[in-house]
Amino acid sequence: MAARSRDNRDVTSVRQNLLRYVRTPFWAYEPLRPLARRLVIILVAAAVVIDSLFRASTGIANSVVSAIVTTTITLAVAIFAWRPPVATVVLSVAALIAGITGVSDSLLAGAAVVGLVAFTCSAMLTAVYVVTLAAWLAAVLARPETGFQPLGAFVIALLSLVSLSIGLAIRRQFERAQSLALQLEVSEREVAEQLKHERDLIADELHDIVAHEITIVALHAAVLDRTEDVQTRSQSQTAIREAAVQALTDIRRVLGMVRGEENLSPERVSSPDGITGTIAAVTKELGQAGIAVTADVPADLRLPSASLVALTRVIRESATNVLKHATGAHTVSIVLRVERGWVHLTFADDSPPARTAGLPASGYGIMRLRERFRLFGGTFESERKSQGWVVSASLPLSG
């Protein structure tokens, strides 16, 4: 069964290649490679020298006409190194002249060149040359004075057929090699894009999840250095312990992605409880830092998974930025609305300007969020206003 299926694919491939060859534009051609081009030129030069020496030493009766036709055919072969269609036209004209004048000593060379024509030129132009060659052969046979025998004509016809078959076979293999090279290039590009996509997903996980927990650890570690209050220190120690445990869990999950133990999917929700769970986690984390959170979210909210992931990442990234860069903030407001096929999220704080926790900022999170929302056909803005930082994000619910 497998062998039969492979045979069917081979037959289909041959038919497709044949149809593609037949439909090739008349003047289209396949250029010779540099090595083949140099080889053709060397052979032509050698043929011209040998033919000239042969004619000078033998003195054939119709040497002038024969020399012109033979030299034209030989030099036409050299043109294949640059423009195969032009070379084929010149060969066809020379064959017609040879048929009219009864020159037969170049028939062998004309038959041998059929394969080169088939390899480089279109099917229509190859057919023109084959017909011209057949007319030349018929014209020579019709002239008794040429002394050309039917057996010789059979040999010329057989040589033409063999040369044509070889040329078509080489062309088919060459086109197949080109097709495979193109497929390989496309596959390599797809693999590279997939690897980049997976790297971006892992980087997103490290930034959105792990970096968030590390920010909490760094902030509460700073609190431990600045306060002696037992209750405050106990809250900070608890926050550090919980954040560290969560960071370790997230790191193990990211490592599972790298090893292929967990599926890399952009639709994977960063919080198991969706918007509600994310807001609850953010409320607890900001509350431990002395920042009150108010949330206004519809109770019956239903969102596509991609929109849900994007919005939860906005909430987590915004909360992280409040902890890192808005230490003077006292309140945070999270508002989510669904209107006319769009979902709108606003995350605002009341931080004063020029008050940060001194933690480094890379800008990666905002950049990736803006890129994600652009790909989804939405909008994302993060700007400083008079009352504090405001993050606004909108996504269409369809498309």
PyMOL commands that set and color helices and strands:
alter all, ss='L'
color gray80, all
select helices_A, chain A and resi 2-22+34-58+63-79+84-101+107-112+114-120+123-141+144-146+150-226+230-259+274-288+305-325+364-375
alter helices_A, ss='H'
color red, helices_A
select strands_A, chain A and resi 292-296+331-339+342-349+379-385+388-396
alter strands_A, ss='S'
color yellow, strands_A
deselect
rebuild
show_as cartoon
